[in-house]
Amino acid sequence: MAPFFSIPEMSLLRSEDMNLVQLIIPVESAHGTISYLGELGLLQFEDLNLDKSPFQRTYANQVKRCIEMVRKLRYLWEQLRKAGLSAARSPPEIDIDLDELEIKLGELEAELRELDGNLEKLKRTHSELTEYLLVLSKASTFFEAARNGATSYQRESSVSSMTREGSMDSPLLLEQEMQTDPSKQIKLGFIAGLIAKTKAASFERILFRATRGNLFYKQLPLDEPVTDPATGVKVEKLVFVCFYSGERARTKITKICEAFGANRYSFPEEHGKRWQLKTEVASRVTEIQSTIDASILERDTVLSAVSYQLEQWTTLVQKEKAIYHTLNMLSFDVTKKCLVGEAWCPVAAKVKVQDALRRAASDSNSQVSTIFQVLHSEELPPTYFKVNKFTEAFQQIVDAYG
């Protein structure tokens, strides 16, 4: 019984017949010719400059330019992702020359880097002032509690001295006479700041060891994590106040704070100055937050305008880079007016290739067309499988894994 359908023998599983061909391309039409052949996708060029390094080849500078433009485009994509934006659907393509695109990318990168640098500085300042505001708020509780305790102690002392006056229990010397000479009193200094919660225990232990216990240390946890100015990451922190005596102890505590990454902030002793400073810092935080919002809006506006064309620009630069890489595989003839290349081509695609060569010569207004000739070769040719919608997936697996 005859089959209902017939398939050409081994047409899906056997490579197309291949020929080694030689192309002699005029220099003025070389770029357009390679572009048309690349869109056709039916030629595999042989490298005729294996004895030259990438930097010694004819179009090395053009390749370097394309690599630099790829870097700038990658930076724009990263900024787009960081801003939480996506590439918008591209409107009708706008023709742009590679030189114009290079200038535009340079301007965009410089503008965005300036905006990003200013934004990072503003965020760092905002984080520092926010921490300062928390220190002023939380550390004040230590001083208020100490002041209230001292006031109540003085009140109790005065009451008890009045009740004991003239009795057998009253002291022989008055309290004023028992007070130490002011010149001999030791004045305590203090350092206030913030330390990460995970480092707090080690920080306190090292402080006591370094000062041999000659300090008074108080700490208070914050209600929620704060953004660290150095890293920009949210961290759970504690507000600490460390009271010490002597310049030597202050130097040791300062070095320990730097080693543990503790942020130190100036803290006035007087309640009035603390309140005034707290008001100024809160006002400054509000101003900087407004500036940050305006900077983010400006950056997003620039990125939104770029997002419509970013995909088109990326495709253009990648295409140009591939063209110049291919041109570097060709060699100059003796007259230096033509480029000579060798490539493998499917036998069945010969007409399509010649048609592409004619169109390239016509578009570049070249007076001489590209010479296309078949060479005899004993080399093992590469394989080429003409795939359809069904076999394309299997061929991609073979291309990926061999």
C-alpha atoms as a printed R data frame, in Angstrom:
    type eleno elety resid chain resno      x      y       z
1   ATOM     1    CA   MET     A     1  0.000  0.000   0.000
2   ATOM     2    CA   ALA     A     2  1.390  3.418  -0.909
3   ATOM     3    CA   PRO     A     3  1.808  5.971   1.931
4   ATOM     4    CA   PHE     A     4 -0.641  8.850   2.193
5   ATOM     5    CA   PHE     A     5  2.199 11.384   2.068
6   ATOM     6    CA   SER     A     6  5.847 11.400   1.126
7   ATOM     7    CA   ILE     A     7  8.793 13.260   2.659
8   ATOM     8    CA   PRO     A     8 11.945 14.108   0.690
9   ATOM     9    CA   GLU     A     9 14.564 11.576   1.680
10  ATOM    10    CA   MET     A    10 16.487 12.730   4.825
11  ATOM    11    CA   SER     A    11 15.625 16.390   4.148
12  ATOM    12    CA   LEU     A    12 15.034 17.162   7.830
13  ATOM    13    CA   LEU     A    13 17.948 15.215   9.283
14  ATOM    14    CA   ARG     A    14 20.751 15.827   6.799
15  ATOM    15    CA   SER     A    15 22.775 19.009   6.402
16  ATOM    16    CA   GLU     A    16 22.445 21.130   3.285
17  ATOM    17    CA   ASP     A    17 25.226 20.872   0.702
18  ATOM    18    CA   MET     A    18 27.820 23.578   1.363
19  ATOM    19    CA   ASN     A    19 30.272 25.469  -0.857
20  ATOM    20    CA   LEU     A    20 33.307 27.517   0.074
21  ATOM    21    CA   VAL     A    21 32.907 30.881  -1.676
22  ATOM    22    CA   GLN     A    22 35.146 33.879  -2.093
23  ATOM    23    CA   LEU     A    23 33.880 37.459  -1.887
24  ATOM    24    CA   ILE     A    24 35.845 40.436  -3.230
25  ATOM    25    CA   ILE     A    25 34.091 43.502  -1.817
26  ATOM    26    CA   PRO     A    26 34.893 47.151  -2.626
27  ATOM    27    CA   VAL     A    27 35.824 49.074   0.522
28  ATOM    28    CA   GLU     A    28 33.092 51.695   0.036
29  ATOM    29    CA   SER     A    29 30.341 49.059   0.053
30  ATOM    30    CA   ALA     A    30 31.891 46.649   2.605
31  ATOM    31    CA   HIS     A    31 29.776 47.790   5.570
32  ATOM    32    CA   GLY     A    32 26.481 47.619   3.672
33  ATOM    33    CA   THR     A    33 27.374 44.259   2.114
34  ATOM    34    CA   ILE     A    34 28.118 42.618   5.471
35  ATOM    35    CA   SER     A    35 24.934 44.158   6.867
36  ATOM    36    CA   TYR     A    36 22.772 42.638   4.122
37  ATOM    37    CA   LEU     A    37 24.522 39.266   4.375
38  ATOM    38    CA   GLY     A    38 24.066 39.291   8.161
39  ATOM    39    CA   GLU     A    39 20.329 39.878   7.816
40  ATOM    40    CA   LEU     A    40 20.226 36.977   5.376
41  ATOM    41    CA   GLY     A    41 22.051 34.701   7.824
42  ATOM    42    CA   LEU     A    42 23.277 32.166   5.271
43  ATOM    43    CA   LEU     A    43 27.065 32.684   5.320
44  ATOM    44    CA   GLN     A    44 29.707 31.544   7.800
45  ATOM    45    CA   PHE     A    45 32.899 33.567   7.318
46  ATOM    46    CA   GLU     A    46 36.386 32.190   7.794
47  ATOM    47    CA   ASP     A    47 38.921 34.298   9.699
48  ATOM    48    CA   LEU     A    48 41.730 35.252   7.285
49  ATOM    49    CA   ASN     A    49 43.636 37.282   9.909
50  ATOM    50    CA   LEU     A    50 44.500 34.631  12.473
51  ATOM    51    CA   ASP     A    51 48.065 35.929  12.639
52  ATOM    52    CA   LYS     A    52 46.852 39.331  13.911
53  ATOM    53    CA   SER     A    53 45.702 40.211  17.425
54  ATOM    54    CA   PRO     A    54 42.315 41.928  17.889
55  ATOM    55    CA   PHE     A    55 44.118 45.283  18.316
56  ATOM    56    CA   GLN     A    56 46.033 44.975  15.050
57  ATOM    57    CA   ARG     A    57 43.009 44.503  12.832
58  ATOM    58    CA   THR     A    58 41.641 47.120  10.456
59  ATOM    59    CA   TYR     A    59 38.405 47.915  12.270
60  ATOM    60    CA   ALA     A    60 39.713 47.575  15.843
61  ATOM    61    CA   ASN     A    61 38.822 51.189  16.709
62  ATOM    62    CA   GLN     A    62 35.235 50.761  15.474
63  ATOM    63    CA   VAL     A    63 34.849 47.602  17.559
64  ATOM    64    CA   LYS     A    64 36.218 49.464  20.586
65  ATOM    65    CA   ARG     A    65 33.675 52.243  20.031
66  ATOM    66    CA   CYS     A    66 30.845 49.711  19.883
67  ATOM    67    CA   ILE     A    67 32.054 48.017  23.086
68  ATOM    68    CA   GLU     A    68 32.051 51.390  24.861
69  ATOM    69    CA   MET     A    69 28.524 52.107  23.597
70  ATOM    70    CA   VAL     A    70 27.382 48.672  24.808
71  ATOM    71    CA   ARG     A    71 28.738 49.570  28.254
72  ATOM    72    CA   LYS     A    72 26.804 52.842  28.252
73  ATOM    73    CA   LEU     A    73 23.615 51.060  27.162
74  ATOM    74    CA   ARG     A    74 24.099 48.479  29.907
75  ATOM    75    CA   TYR     A    75 24.390 51.329  32.410
76  ATOM    76    CA   LEU     A    76 21.106 52.805  31.130
77  ATOM    77    CA   TRP     A    77 19.394 49.410  31.468
78  ATOM    78    CA   GLU     A    78 20.685 49.091  35.043
79  ATOM    79    CA   GLN     A    79 19.408 52.565  35.927
80  ATOM    80    CA   LEU     A    80 16.050 51.691  34.391
81  ATOM    81    CA   ARG     A    81 15.851 48.544  36.520
82  ATOM    82    CA   LYS     A    82 16.952 50.348  39.699
83  ATOM    83    CA   ALA     A    83 14.256 52.966  39.158
84  ATOM    84    CA   GLY     A    84 11.621 50.223  38.866
85  ATOM    85    CA   LEU     A    85 10.790 51.185  35.278
86  ATOM    86    CA   SER     A    86 10.490 48.910  32.266
87  ATOM    87    CA   ALA     A    87 11.303 49.484  28.623
88  ATOM    88    CA   ALA     A    88  8.202 50.991  27.049
89  ATOM    89    CA   ARG     A    89  6.812 49.793  23.765
90  ATOM    90    CA   SER     A    90  8.791 51.422  21.055
91  ATOM    91    CA   PRO     A    91  7.036 53.950  18.765
92  ATOM    92    CA   PRO     A    92  7.855 53.935  15.045
93  ATOM    93    CA   GLU     A    93 11.624 53.580  14.693
94  ATOM    94    CA   ILE     A    94 13.609 56.779  14.306
95  ATOM    95    CA   ASP     A    95 16.675 56.500  12.069
96  ATOM    96    CA   ILE     A    96 19.796 57.515  13.956
97  ATOM    97    CA   ASP     A    97 23.395 57.458  12.853
98  ATOM    98    CA   LEU     A    98 25.971 55.588  14.949
99  ATOM    99    CA   ASP     A    99 27.975 58.795  15.505
100 ATOM   100    CA   GLU     A   100 24.868 60.645  16.691
101 ATOM   101    CA   LEU     A   101 23.974 57.747  18.967
102 ATOM   102    CA   GLU     A   102 27.475 57.750  20.467
103 ATOM   103    CA   ILE     A   103 27.191 61.453  21.334
104 ATOM   104    CA   LYS     A   104 23.665 61.021  22.733
105 ATOM   105    CA   LEU     A   105 24.662 58.055  24.902
106 ATOM   106    CA   GLY     A   106 27.624 60.013  26.267
107 ATOM   107    CA   GLU     A   107 25.376 62.940  27.202
108 ATOM   108    CA   LEU     A   108 22.765 60.667  28.795
109 ATOM   109    CA   GLU     A   109 25.363 58.773  30.817
110 ATOM   110    CA   ALA     A   110 26.964 61.994  32.077
111 ATOM   111    CA   GLU     A   111 23.557 63.442  33.038
112 ATOM   112    CA   LEU     A   112 22.394 60.303  34.818
113 ATOM   113    CA   ARG     A   113 25.686 59.826  36.634
114 ATOM   114    CA   GLU     A   114 25.502 63.399  37.906
115 ATOM   115    CA   LEU     A   115 21.890 62.920  39.019
116 ATOM   116    CA   ASP     A   116 22.711 59.573  40.598
117 ATOM   117    CA   GLY     A   117 25.772 60.990  42.395
118 ATOM   118    CA   ASN     A   118 23.801 63.924  43.795
119 ATOM   119    CA   LEU     A   119 20.983 61.590  44.811
120 ATOM   120    CA   GLU     A   120 23.377 59.289  46.669
121 ATOM   121    CA   LYS     A   121 24.886 62.265  48.535
122 ATOM   122    CA   LEU     A   122 21.418 63.525  49.462
123 ATOM   123    CA   LYS     A   123 20.331 60.084  50.683
124 ATOM   124    CA   ARG     A   124 23.499 59.743  52.744
125 ATOM   125    CA   THR     A   125 22.973 63.188  54.309
126 ATOM   126    CA   HIS     A   126 19.308 62.348  54.948
127 ATOM   127    CA   SER     A   127 20.281 59.090  56.674
128 ATOM   128    CA   GLU     A   128 22.877 60.865  58.827
129 ATOM   129    CA   LEU     A   129 20.434 63.590  59.870
130 ATOM   130    CA   THR     A   130 17.734 61.011  60.579
131 ATOM   131    CA   GLU     A   131 20.140 59.158  62.864
132 ATOM   132    CA   TYR     A   132 21.136 62.449  64.495
133 ATOM   133    CA   LEU     A   133 17.468 63.239  65.143
134 ATOM   134    CA   LEU     A   134 16.984 59.826  66.750
135 ATOM   135    CA   VAL     A   135 20.042 60.343  68.957
136 ATOM   136    CA   LEU     A   136 18.763 63.752  70.068
137 ATOM   137    CA   SER     A   137 15.355 62.252  70.876
138 ATOM   138    CA   LYS     A   138 16.400 59.015  72.552
139 ATOM   139    CA   ALA     A   139 19.561 60.121  74.361
140 ATOM   140    CA   SER     A   140 17.682 63.054  75.898
141 ATOM   141    CA   THR     A   141 15.748 60.542  77.979
142 ATOM   142    CA   PHE     A   142 18.977 59.574  79.810
143 ATOM   143    CA   PHE     A   143 19.690 63.175  80.734
144 ATOM   144    CA   GLU     A   144 16.068 63.942  81.657
145 ATOM   145    CA   ALA     A   145 15.924 60.871  83.885
146 ATOM   146    CA   ALA     A   146 19.229 61.832  85.539
147 ATOM   147    CA   ARG     A   147 18.084 65.420  86.071
148 ATOM   148    CA   ASN     A   148 14.756 64.308  87.563
149 ATOM   149    CA   GLY     A   149 16.582 61.856  89.813
150 ATOM   150    CA   ALA     A   150 18.986 64.556  90.994
151 ATOM   151    CA   THR     A   151 16.119 66.977  91.672
152 ATOM   152    CA   SER     A   152 14.187 64.438  93.736
153 ATOM   153    CA   TYR     A   153 17.358 63.490  95.624
154 ATOM   154    CA   GLN     A   154 18.057 67.127  96.487
155 ATOM   155    CA   ARG     A   155 14.457 67.577  97.620
156 ATOM   156    CA   GLU     A   156 14.638 64.528  99.876
157 ATOM   157    CA   SER     A   157 18.013 65.615 101.238
158 ATOM   158    CA   SER     A   158 16.744 69.082 102.129
159 ATOM   159    CA   VAL     A   159 13.656 67.665 103.866
160 ATOM   160    CA   SER     A   160 15.667 65.163 105.884
161 ATOM   161    CA   SER     A   161 18.200 67.826 106.916
162 ATOM   162    CA   MET     A   162 15.391 70.068 108.185
163 ATOM   163    CA   THR     A   163 13.867 67.312 110.280
164 ATOM   164    CA   ARG     A   164 17.197 66.328 111.766
165 ATOM   165    CA   GLU     A   165 18.345 69.896 112.538
166 ATOM   166    CA   GLY     A   166 19.178 70.364 116.195
167 ATOM   167    CA   SER     A   167 18.773 66.686 117.032
168 ATOM   168    CA   MET     A   168 21.406 64.235 118.170
169 ATOM   169    CA   ASP     A   169 21.422 62.685 114.674
170 ATOM   170    CA   SER     A   170 22.314 65.916 112.860
171 ATOM   171    CA   PRO     A   171 25.827 65.982 111.396
172 ATOM   172    CA   LEU     A   172 28.503 68.005 113.097
173 ATOM   173    CA   LEU     A   173 29.495 69.665 109.813
174 ATOM   174    CA   LEU     A   174 27.058 71.318 107.483
175 ATOM   175    CA   GLU     A   175 26.599 69.869 103.988
176 ATOM   176    CA   GLN     A   176 28.091 73.031 102.466
177 ATOM   177    CA   GLU     A   177 31.246 72.487 104.461
178 ATOM   178    CA   MET     A   178 31.464 68.875 103.367
179 ATOM   179    CA   GLN     A   179 31.365 69.704  99.687
180 ATOM   180    CA   THR     A   180 34.547 69.055  97.766
181 ATOM   181    CA   ASP     A   181 36.624 71.916  96.497
182 ATOM   182    CA   PRO     A   182 35.373 72.757  92.937
183 ATOM   183    CA   SER     A   183 38.946 72.815  91.633
184 ATOM   184    CA   LYS     A   184 39.317 69.158  92.650
185 ATOM   185    CA   GLN     A   185 36.041 67.954  91.106
186 ATOM   186    CA   ILE     A   186 36.303 65.678  88.020
187 ATOM   187    CA   LYS     A   187 34.236 66.705  85.023
188 ATOM   188    CA   LEU     A   188 32.730 63.800  83.051
189 ATOM   189    CA   GLY     A   189 32.600 63.825  79.287
190 ATOM   190    CA   PHE     A   190 30.289 61.746  77.133
191 ATOM   191    CA   ILE     A   191 29.937 60.387  73.590
192 ATOM   192    CA   ALA     A   192 26.548 59.664  72.000
193 ATOM   193    CA   GLY     A   193 25.780 57.787  68.830
194 ATOM   194    CA   LEU     A   194 24.300 54.710  67.160
195 ATOM   195    CA   ILE     A   195 25.619 51.140  66.984
196 ATOM   196    CA   ALA     A   196 24.239 48.127  65.114
197 ATOM   197    CA   LYS     A   197 22.220 45.849  67.378
198 ATOM   198    CA   THR     A   198 24.284 42.799  66.374
199 ATOM   199    CA   LYS     A   199 27.499 44.528  67.517
200 ATOM   200    CA   ALA     A   200 26.149 46.085  70.718
201 ATOM   201    CA   ALA     A   201 27.221 43.338  73.145
202 ATOM   202    CA   SER     A   202 30.796 43.135  71.827
203 ATOM   203    CA   PHE     A   203 30.979 46.932  71.674
204 ATOM   204    CA   GLU     A   204 30.025 47.316  75.340
205 ATOM   205    CA   ARG     A   205 32.400 44.543  76.445
206 ATOM   206    CA   ILE     A   206 35.379 46.055  74.591
207 ATOM   207    CA   LEU     A   207 34.618 49.504  76.033
208 ATOM   208    CA   PHE     A   208 34.721 48.186  79.595
209 ATOM   209    CA   ARG     A   209 37.934 46.266  78.962
210 ATOM   210    CA   ALA     A   210 39.670 49.220  77.290
211 ATOM   211    CA   THR     A   211 38.765 51.653  80.083
212 ATOM   212    CA   ARG     A   212 39.038 49.039  82.879
213 ATOM   213    CA   GLY     A   213 35.456 49.728  83.845
214 ATOM   214    CA   ASN     A   214 35.979 53.460  84.325
215 ATOM   215    CA   LEU     A   215 32.920 54.513  82.328
216 ATOM   216    CA   PHE     A   216 29.157 54.618  82.535
217 ATOM   217    CA   TYR     A   217 27.376 53.096  79.529
218 ATOM   218    CA   LYS     A   218 23.681 53.410  78.669
219 ATOM   219    CA   GLN     A   219 21.839 52.193  75.580
220 ATOM   220    CA   LEU     A   220 18.295 52.250  74.232
221 ATOM   221    CA   PRO     A   221 16.930 50.260  71.223
222 ATOM   222    CA   LEU     A   222 15.174 52.026  68.357
223 ATOM   223    CA   ASP     A   223 11.594 51.196  67.464
224 ATOM   224    CA   GLU     A   224 12.357 50.308  63.826
225 ATOM   225    CA   PRO     A   225 15.392 49.750  61.567
226 ATOM   226    CA   VAL     A   226 17.134 52.810  60.125
227 ATOM   227    CA   THR     A   227 19.073 53.266  56.894
228 ATOM   228    CA   ASP     A   228 22.809 53.120  57.506
229 ATOM   229    CA   PRO     A   229 24.548 56.135  55.863
230 ATOM   230    CA   ALA     A   230 27.596 54.097  54.826
231 ATOM   231    CA   THR     A   231 25.847 51.123  53.196
232 ATOM   232    CA   GLY     A   232 22.349 52.424  52.432
233 ATOM   233    CA   VAL     A   233 20.875 49.243  53.973
234 ATOM   234    CA   LYS     A   234 18.241 49.168  56.726
235 ATOM   235    CA   VAL     A   235 19.829 48.036  60.013
236 ATOM   236    CA   GLU     A   236 18.480 47.558  63.538
237 ATOM   237    CA   LYS     A   237 20.441 49.907  65.802
238 ATOM   238    CA   LEU     A   238 20.765 51.083  69.398
239 ATOM   239    CA   VAL     A   239 21.303 54.600  70.717
240 ATOM   240    CA   PHE     A   240 24.170 54.668  73.213
241 ATOM   241    CA   VAL     A   241 25.648 57.253  75.568
242 ATOM   242    CA   CYS     A   242 29.057 56.576  77.071
243 ATOM   243    CA   PHE     A   243 30.253 58.715  80.014
244 ATOM   244    CA   TYR     A   244 33.991 58.791  80.651
245 ATOM   245    CA   SER     A   245 36.636 60.673  82.562
246 ATOM   246    CA   GLY     A   246 39.838 61.947  80.999
247 ATOM   247    CA   GLU     A   247 41.228 62.624  77.554
248 ATOM   248    CA   ARG     A   248 42.876 59.228  77.343
249 ATOM   249    CA   ALA     A   249 39.586 57.429  77.830
250 ATOM   250    CA   ARG     A   250 37.963 59.620  75.185
251 ATOM   251    CA   THR     A   251 40.646 58.685  72.638
252 ATOM   252    CA   LYS     A   252 40.177 54.967  73.339
253 ATOM   253    CA   ILE     A   253 36.375 55.174  73.075
254 ATOM   254    CA   THR     A   254 36.614 57.132  69.807
255 ATOM   255    CA   LYS     A   255 38.876 54.503  68.228
256 ATOM   256    CA   ILE     A   256 36.608 51.680  69.372
257 ATOM   257    CA   CYS     A   257 33.595 53.467  67.863
258 ATOM   258    CA   GLU     A   258 35.416 53.764  64.532
259 ATOM   259    CA   ALA     A   259 36.430 50.093  64.622
260 ATOM   260    CA   PHE     A   260 32.840 48.937  65.245
261 ATOM   261    CA   GLY     A   261 31.332 51.322  62.684
262 ATOM   262    CA   ALA     A   262 29.419 53.237  65.334
263 ATOM   263    CA   ASN     A   263 28.238 56.651  64.165
264 ATOM   264    CA   ARG     A   264 29.006 59.389  66.696
265 ATOM   265    CA   TYR     A   265 27.047 62.651  66.897
266 ATOM   266    CA   SER     A   266 27.564 65.836  68.907
267 ATOM   267    CA   PHE     A   267 25.127 66.170  71.776
268 ATOM   268    CA   PRO     A   268 24.694 69.432  73.786
269 ATOM   269    CA   GLU     A   269 24.291 69.140  77.530
270 ATOM   270    CA   GLU     A   270 21.817 71.978  77.991
271 ATOM   271    CA   HIS     A   271 18.155 71.170  77.450
272 ATOM   272    CA   GLY     A   272 17.446 74.432  75.572
273 ATOM   273    CA   LYS     A   273 20.238 73.881  73.067
274 ATOM   274    CA   ARG     A   274 19.132 70.266  72.531
275 ATOM   275    CA   TRP     A   275 15.577 71.365  71.783
276 ATOM   276    CA   GLN     A   276 16.756 74.076  69.370
277 ATOM   277    CA   LEU     A   277 19.149 71.682  67.595
278 ATOM   278    CA   LYS     A   278 16.447 69.035  67.333
279 ATOM   279    CA   THR     A   279 14.105 71.551  65.670
280 ATOM   280    CA   GLU     A   280 16.811 72.596  63.176
281 ATOM   281    CA   VAL     A   281 17.690 68.997  62.293
282 ATOM   282    CA   ALA     A   282 14.024 68.043  61.792
283 ATOM   283    CA   SER     A   283 13.572 71.011  59.467
284 ATOM   284    CA   ARG     A   284 16.714 70.041  57.541
285 ATOM   285    CA   VAL     A   285 15.484 66.445  57.157
286 ATOM   286    CA   THR     A   286 12.211 67.681  55.662
287 ATOM   287    CA   GLU     A   287 14.049 69.941  53.192
288 ATOM   288    CA   ILE     A   288 16.402 67.169  52.053
289 ATOM   289    CA   GLN     A   289 13.515 64.733  51.624
290 ATOM   290    CA   SER     A   290 11.798 67.235  49.316
291 ATOM   291    CA   THR     A   291 15.025 67.614  47.315
292 ATOM   292    CA   ILE     A   292 15.380 63.818  47.061
293 ATOM   293    CA   ASP     A   293 11.816 63.487  45.754
294 ATOM   294    CA   ALA     A   294 12.480 66.173  43.125
295 ATOM   295    CA   SER     A   295 15.738 64.480  42.050
296 ATOM   296    CA   ILE     A   296 14.054 61.089  41.735
297 ATOM   297    CA   LEU     A   297 11.284 62.637  39.636
298 ATOM   298    CA   GLU     A   298 13.845 64.278  37.329
299 ATOM   299    CA   ARG     A   299 15.794 61.028  36.964
300 ATOM   300    CA   ASP     A   300 12.648 59.026  36.210
301 ATOM   301    CA   THR     A   301 11.610 61.598  33.598
302 ATOM   302    CA   VAL     A   302 14.939 61.206  31.784
303 ATOM   303    CA   LEU     A   303 14.761 57.407  31.962
304 ATOM   304    CA   SER     A   304 11.137 57.321  30.777
305 ATOM   305    CA   ALA     A   305 12.062 59.356  27.697
306 ATOM   306    CA   VAL     A   306 14.965 56.984  26.973
307 ATOM   307    CA   SER     A   307 12.995 53.769  27.560
308 ATOM   308    CA   TYR     A   308 11.088 54.141  24.285
309 ATOM   309    CA   GLN     A   309 14.284 53.946  22.220
310 ATOM   310    CA   LEU     A   310 16.606 51.901  24.417
311 ATOM   311    CA   GLU     A   311 15.743 48.575  22.803
312 ATOM   312    CA   GLN     A   312 16.193 50.002  19.309
313 ATOM   313    CA   TRP     A   313 19.560 51.517  20.250
314 ATOM   314    CA   THR     A   314 20.742 48.236  21.783
315 ATOM   315    CA   THR     A   315 19.851 46.321  18.626
316 ATOM   316    CA   LEU     A   316 21.616 48.900  16.441
317 ATOM   317    CA   VAL     A   317 24.856 48.832  18.469
318 ATOM   318    CA   GLN     A   318 24.928 45.031  18.644
319 ATOM   319    CA   LYS     A   319 24.400 44.858  14.891
320 ATOM   320    CA   GLU     A   320 27.199 47.352  14.205
321 ATOM   321    CA   LYS     A   321 29.527 45.495  16.552
322 ATOM   322    CA   ALA     A   322 28.809 42.202  14.730
323 ATOM   323    CA   ILE     A   323 29.410 43.879  11.333
324 ATOM   324    CA   TYR     A   324 32.826 45.226  12.361
325 ATOM   325    CA   HIS     A   325 33.799 41.910  13.951
326 ATOM   326    CA   THR     A   326 33.031 40.244  10.602
327 ATOM   327    CA   LEU     A   327 34.910 42.905   8.644
328 ATOM   328    CA   ASN     A   328 37.963 42.199  10.800
329 ATOM   329    CA   MET     A   329 37.882 38.626   9.493
330 ATOM   330    CA   LEU     A   330 38.413 39.870   5.925
331 ATOM   331    CA   SER     A   331 41.780 40.761   4.429
332 ATOM   332    CA   PHE     A   332 42.782 43.568   2.077
333 ATOM   333    CA   ASP     A   333 43.854 42.778  -1.442
334 ATOM   334    CA   VAL     A   334 47.105 44.067  -2.938
335 ATOM   335    CA   THR     A   335 45.580 47.378  -4.085
336 ATOM   336    CA   LYS     A   336 44.048 48.079  -0.644
337 ATOM   337    CA   LYS     A   337 40.805 49.013  -2.421
338 ATOM   338    CA   CYS     A   338 38.949 45.747  -1.867
339 ATOM   339    CA   LEU     A   339 38.346 43.359   0.976
340 ATOM   340    CA   VAL     A   340 38.679 39.636   0.348
341 ATOM   341    CA   GLY     A   341 36.677 37.151   2.355
342 ATOM   342    CA   GLU     A   342 35.958 33.450   2.373
343 ATOM   343    CA   ALA     A   343 32.748 31.948   3.667
344 ATOM   344    CA   TRP     A   344 30.739 28.753   3.651
345 ATOM   345    CA   CYS     A   345 27.410 29.029   1.891
346 ATOM   346    CA   PRO     A   346 24.565 26.537   1.251
347 ATOM   347    CA   VAL     A   347 24.388 25.609  -2.404
348 ATOM   348    CA   ALA     A   348 20.658 26.300  -2.485
349 ATOM   349    CA   ALA     A   349 21.173 29.843  -1.125
350 ATOM   350    CA   LYS     A   350 23.508 31.025  -3.901
351 ATOM   351    CA   VAL     A   351 20.787 33.069  -5.659
352 ATOM   352    CA   LYS     A   352 19.694 34.779  -2.425
353 ATOM   353    CA   VAL     A   353 23.282 35.711  -1.579
354 ATOM   354    CA   GLN     A   354 23.935 37.182  -5.025
355 ATOM   355    CA   ASP     A   355 20.702 39.182  -4.807
356 ATOM   356    CA   ALA     A   356 21.783 40.598  -1.433
357 ATOM   357    CA   LEU     A   357 25.176 41.560  -2.909
358 ATOM   358    CA   ARG     A   358 23.512 43.420  -5.773
359 ATOM   359    CA   ARG     A   359 21.228 45.359  -3.403
360 ATOM   360    CA   ALA     A   360 24.187 46.299  -1.199
361 ATOM   361    CA   ALA     A   361 26.182 47.613  -4.155
362 ATOM   362    CA   SER     A   362 23.173 49.575  -5.397
363 ATOM   363    CA   ASP     A   363 22.438 51.171  -1.997
364 ATOM   364    CA   SER     A   364 26.073 52.209  -1.469
365 ATOM   365    CA   ASN     A   365 26.339 53.676  -5.007
366 ATOM   366    CA   SER     A   366 29.437 51.601  -5.616
367 ATOM   367    CA   GLN     A   367 30.758 51.627  -9.167
368 ATOM   368    CA   VAL     A   368 32.064 48.074  -8.808
369 ATOM   369    CA   SER     A   369 29.864 45.231  -7.567
370 ATOM   370    CA   THR     A   370 31.024 42.475  -5.271
371 ATOM   371    CA   ILE     A   371 32.646 39.473  -6.983
372 ATOM   372    CA   PHE     A   372 31.162 36.164  -5.849
373 ATOM   373    CA   GLN     A   373 32.915 32.942  -6.866
374 ATOM   374    CA   VAL     A   374 32.922 29.331  -5.680
375 ATOM   375    CA   LEU     A   375 36.223 27.824  -4.487
376 ATOM   376    CA   HIS     A   376 37.176 24.182  -4.531
377 ATOM   377    CA   SER     A   377 38.087 22.922  -1.047
378 ATOM   378    CA   GLU     A   378 38.869 19.583   0.564
379 ATOM   379    CA   GLU     A   379 38.023 20.881   4.048
380 ATOM   380    CA   LEU     A   380 35.135 19.384   5.950
381 ATOM   381    CA   PRO     A   381 32.297 21.939   5.605
382 ATOM   382    CA   PRO     A   382 30.158 23.108   8.531
383 ATOM   383    CA   THR     A   383 26.627 21.786   8.800
384 ATOM   384    CA   TYR     A   384 23.550 23.826   8.014
385 ATOM   385    CA   PHE     A   385 20.040 22.574   8.695
386 ATOM   386    CA   LYS     A   386 17.105 24.357   7.208
387 ATOM   387    CA   VAL     A   387 14.577 24.220  10.014
388 ATOM   388    CA   ASN     A   388 10.860 24.813  10.168
389 ATOM   389    CA   LYS     A   389  8.543 25.775  13.006
390 ATOM   390    CA   PHE     A   390  8.613 22.239  14.406
391 ATOM   391    CA   THR     A   391 12.307 21.326  14.066
392 ATOM   392    CA   GLU     A   392 13.657 24.709  15.192
393 ATOM   393    CA   ALA     A   393 13.339 23.841  18.878
394 ATOM   394    CA   PHE     A   394 15.272 20.591  18.452
395 ATOM   395    CA   GLN     A   395 17.996 22.331  16.456
396 ATOM   396    CA   GLN     A   396 18.380 24.934  19.202
397 ATOM   397    CA   ILE     A   397 18.928 22.120  21.709
398 ATOM   398    CA   VAL     A   398 21.626 20.648  19.455
399 ATOM   399    CA   ASP     A   399 23.252 24.093  19.011
400 ATOM   400    CA   ALA     A   400 23.260 24.633  22.774
401 ATOM   401    CA   TYR     A   401 24.565 21.227  23.895
402 ATOM   402    CA   GLY     A   402 26.247 19.853  20.760
